[in-house]
């Protein structure tokens, strides 16, 4: 089938490359000329394991193309995916849908023959209705159907998630549109991936409800970690003990500095606003957002505590800047408020991240960037692990101790065991370890 992917960012590029790998003809569209030029030259502008190779292979095979010409891509497409950004709107936290609606207006002008218009972007309930109204108003004669098909991709494992999904959610009551979506995802039947057909508004809300629930699990275990510290318990054993209950499950029960990234922060806020718009306050989600926001800066107090409150003028080494490993995404990363709070306390910050340092310069000022963990630790009074990159799991502590002013490790991801660090002569501060 012929697919037009409007938006060549994270979701659009991964989805487009995977659809092309299934054998479909995909054209990715973007307004950013530099991005399209880079892609046409084989340069992938985001870091995602395996994506560069996937893009190159399908571009070489002629199944994946990149263009600025939205009209031409839409005109020949059987399905047009809207995969543009929906960031939080400044001032009120609502999802900014201007990019979605602008795409709908351009699609309306170009659509030719029966076309399925698919919202892949994460959008509040009712957005599909407005997309349909925009296109119908501009082109009363057009043959089309608007479908909601939310993505459930984890950064760092997006290709695996797309090709081996837990479920595929398709929101539409149009039989012809359902046939098109079934054919698009037919290659996944070999993996027995279930397609869940539902109403469009239900599909839109499924995405937000899923992300809010996962954010709630993270925030819950973080609060339990705080209690465990005070009560002399171990949150990792608590998480394992409750995670073995099949009704709860072990995923997203890892205590740390709070959630970040491109999805959970903006999606929980957007869901809160949707609840307010429908006069249905979501009190649990409100608490999740408030607790998570407060937690990120609170981690700086943990660092200060590890140094007995004497942090002014000290150098703190931060390992890991991105919101999670295997991505260069700095959006809402816990490292940002943590470092800001450390600087407010008077500390000098050195930092190292395997792939995120270039992107971090937009968010972090007055930070000394280093070539590796050991250069980062040079002259530091404390070493803080913020992101659990694989290369931080087997550090040479003798080398680190020789480089540091004080051998203090603040492990915000609980990678190491306290007794192990004690053998190396380090003072250790974890999360939720009383």
N, C-alpha and C positions, 0 to 999 in steps of 0.2 A: 504494500500500500504506500501511498505518497503522504508524507507527513511534513507539515510546517511547524517549526518550534519557535515561537515568538519569545525572545529572551534567551541569550546564550551565557547566562550566569551559571551558578552551581547546579541548580535543578534542571535548567534547560539543556545545558551541555551534557550532563550525565545521562539524562533521559534520551536526548537525541542520539548520542553515541550508542546507547544500548539498543534503541529501536533499530538503528542502522545495522547493528551487529546481528539482529534477528532476521535481517534481509530486507527491511523496508527502505524506501528511498526517503531520506530525511534532509530537509534544508533548515538550518538554524539561522535565525534572523536576529540582528541586533542593531541599535542605532549608533553604537560606539564603533566608529571606523577603525580606530587603533586595535580594538579587540578582534574585529573581523579580519583585518589585515594580518594580525598575529596568527589567528587560527588558520588562515589560508596559507601561511608560511610554516605551519606545523608547530606553532608555539601555543601551548595551552596556558591560559592566564591564571589558572587556579591550581593548587596542589591537591591532588586526590590520587592515592595509589592506583596504578594501572590505567588511569584515564588517558595519559599522553599516548600510550601504546594503542589503546582502543580507538582513539580519534584518528591516529595515523593510519591504522589498518583499514578503517572503513572509508576514510577520505581517499586512500589509494585505490580502493575497490570501486570508487565512484558512487557509493551509497550515502555518503555524508558530505554535504556542501555548506558553505557559509556565505551569507550575503547581507547587504544593507537594504535590498529591495524586497520589502514586505509584500507589496502587491503581487509581484511575480510569484513568490513562494506560495502565497495563499491561493492564488488563482488556479494552480494546478493540484492543490492538496485535497485529499479525501478527509483528512483530519487536521485541524489547526489547534495546536496547544498554546495556551497563554501561560508562560512561565516567567513572568516578570516579578520584580520585587514588590513586597507589600510591607514596608517598614512601619514601625510605630509612628503615628502622626505627632509632630511636636505639639506639646501643649495639653493634649487630652488622652493620648495613648491609644486612640482608635487606629485600626489598620488604615494606612494610606492607600487607597484603591485607585489613585489617579492614573498610575501606569496601566492597570488592568483595563480601566474604562477607555483610556487613549488607544490601547491595542484593539479593543472592541470596535471603536469608531473606524480604525484603519481596516480592520477585517471586513467590516460592513461594505466598504467601498469596493473591495477586491474580490469578495466571495463569488464563485462561479459554479453553478450546479450544486447538488446536495452536498453539504459540508457539515461535519461534526466539529463544533467549536468547544474545546475542552479547557476548563480552568484547572491547570496543574498547580498554580500558585495557591498558597494557603490564604483563604479568603473567608470573611465572616458569613454566617448564614444569610441567605437572600441575595448574595452577590450575583449568582447565576441568573436570577430573575432580572436584575438590572442589566447585565450583559445582553440578555435576550431582548430586552426592551430597546436598548441602544441600537442593536443590529436591525431589529424589526422596524423601528421608526425610520432608520436611514434607508432600508431596503425592504419595503413591504412585499416585494415580489420574490425575495430570496428564499431558497430552500435550504434550511439549516436546522440543527438542533444543538442546544447548549447542554453540555455534560459537565459534571463535577468529577474529577479523578485525582483526589489528593495524593501527594507523594509522602512516603514514609522512609526517606533515605537518611541514614546516619553518615555524617561526614567522617571520612576515613574508612568507610566500608560501603560506600554508596553503590558501587557496581555490583557487589555481592547482593546487596539489599534489593536492587532493581531486578536482578536475574533470578533471585531465590527469595521472593517476598513471602511474608507471613500471610498476606492477603492483598487483593487488589480491589479497591472500592470504586465502584462506578455508580454515580448518581444520575439517573435519567429514567423517565417514563416513556421515552420514544423507542419503539421497537427497532426501527432502522438504525438509530444511533447505537443501541445496544449491540446490534449485529456488527457494526463497524468496530466498536471497542473490543468485542470478542475476537475479531479477526486480528486486530493489532496485537493483542496479548496471547494469541494462540500458541506461539512457541513456548510459553510458560506452562502450558498444559502438561508437557513432558515432565515438569517438576511437580506436578499436581498442586500448583498454586491456586488456591480458591479465589474465584471472582465473586464478590458480593455486590449484587445489584440492589440498589435502593433508590429512594427519592433524592432529588438533587439537594434539597435543603438538609436532609439527613446526612448525606455524604459530606457536606461542608462542615457540619457540626462534629462529625466523627473525628476529623483531623484535630480540631481544637480540644475536644474532650480527651483524646489520646495523649496529646502533649501535656495538657494540664495534669492528667493523672500521673504521668511519669515525673513531672516536676514536683508533684506532691510526694511521691515516694522518696525522691532525693532529699527534699526538705524535711520530711519526717525523720529519716535516719540521721540527718544532721542535728536535729534537735535531741534525738536520743543520744547522739554522741556527746553533746554538751552535758546531759545528765550523767552519762557513763563516766565522764571525767571527774565530776564532783563526787560520784558515789563509789568510785574505785572499781569500775567494771570495764570490760573491753568491748567496744562497739563492733569490732570485726566478728567476734564470737556471737554477739547478739544478732548481727545481720545474718550470719550463717544459720543460727538457731531458728530465726523466724522465716528465712528464705527457703529452708527445707520444707516448709509448709506449702504444698502445691497451690493452695488458695492465694498465697502471697507471692511466691517466686523469688528468686535470688537477684534478678536483674534490677539495676538502679537502686541498690541498697548499699552503696559505697560512700561512706562519710567523706567529706572533703570541704573545700572552700566555697561551695555553692555552685549552682548551675549557671551556664552562660551560653554563648553561641547565637546563631542567627534565628533560632526557632523558639525555644522555651520562653525567653524573656518577652519577646514581642507577642507571642501567641497567648500567653497567660494574660497579658494586659488587654489584648483585643477581646478575649473571651469575657473578661470582667466588664468591658464596655458593652459588649453584646447583651450580657445579663442586665445591665443597667437600662439599656434601650428597651428591653422587654419587661422591665419592672420585676426582674427576678435576680436579686443580688446573689452572688456566688461567694459566700462567706469563707469557705475553705480555701478557695483560690486566692481571695484577698489576703488571707493569712500567709499563704505560700509565697506570694510576691513580696510582702513586707518582710518576712523572715529572711528570705534569700537576699534581698537588697542589703539588709543590715549585716548579714553574715560576712559578706565580702570584705568590708572594711574591718570587721571584728577580727579577721585573721591577722591583721597588723598588730593587734594587741597581743595575740599569741606569740608573735615574734618578739615583741617588747618584753613579754613575760619571760621568755626563754633567756633574755639578756638581763633579767632582774630589773627591768624597767629603765635600764641605762642604755638608751639607743641613740640619743643625740650625738652627732658627730661620728657615729660608727658606720662602717660599710657593711651592707647586707647584700649577699649574692642570691639572685633569684634564678632558678632553673625551670624553664618552661614558661612561655608567655601566651601561647594560643589557648583557646578555651578547652581543648581536648587534644590528645595526640593524633598524628597522621592527618593533620590539616594545617593550613596556614591562616585559618580564620581567627581574627582577633575580636570579632563582634561580641560585646558584653563579656569578654573574658574576665575571670576573677582576678587575673594579674593586674588589671588596670586600676581598680579601686584599691587593691592591696598595696601596689607600689605608690600610688598617690598618698595613701595614708602613712606609709613609711616615710615618704619625703616630708609630709606635714609634721611628723615627729622629729625631723631633723636628721634622718639617716641619708647616707649616700648609697645609691643603688647601682649595682652591676648586674647584668642579665645575659642569659644565653638561651636560645631556642633553636632547635635544628633547622626549622624552615620559616619561622614566623617573625624574624627580627625586622625584615624590610617592611612588612605590613604594620608592625608594632610602632614604627616611628610616627605614624599618623596619630596614635593614641597616647604615646608616652613621651614625655620630655625630660631632659636632664638625666638621662640614663646612659651609663657606659655599657656599650654592647661588646661582647667578647666572642672569641672564636671557638671556645669549648668550655666545658664545665670547670676545668682546672684553672684556666685563665680567669674565669668568672670568680672563682673562690679566692683569688690572690688578695691578701690583705683584708679579708672579710671577717667580721666577728660572728656572723651567722650565715648558714646556707639554708635556703628555703626551696623546697621542691613544690612547685605549683601545678605543673602539668606532668603526667606520668608517662613521658616518652620512654620507649624501650631502653634507650641508651643510658637512662638514669637509673636503671635497675641493678646495675653491676658496677657501681663506682669504685674507684681505687681510694679507699679512705685513708690509707697511709699517705698517699700523695696529696689528698685534700687537706689532711691535718697539717702537713708541712707547709702548705700555702696559706693557711688561715691564721688570723690573730688569735681566735678562740675556736676550739673544735665544737661548734654547736650546730646541730641539724634540726630544722623545723620541717617535718615531713607532713605536708598537708594532704597527701594521698595515701599515707600509711603503707608505703612500699616496703619499708624496712622494719625489722623487729628491734625493739628497744634493747634487748640483751645483746644482739649482734653489734649494735653501735657502741654499747658500753665496752665490749671487748676491744674495740678500736679506739677507746678513750674519748668518745664523743658524748656530750650531753645531748639527750634526744627529747624532742617534743613532737608527739603525734596528734591525731585527732580522735577524741573519744577513747583514749587509753588512760584510765585513771591511775 
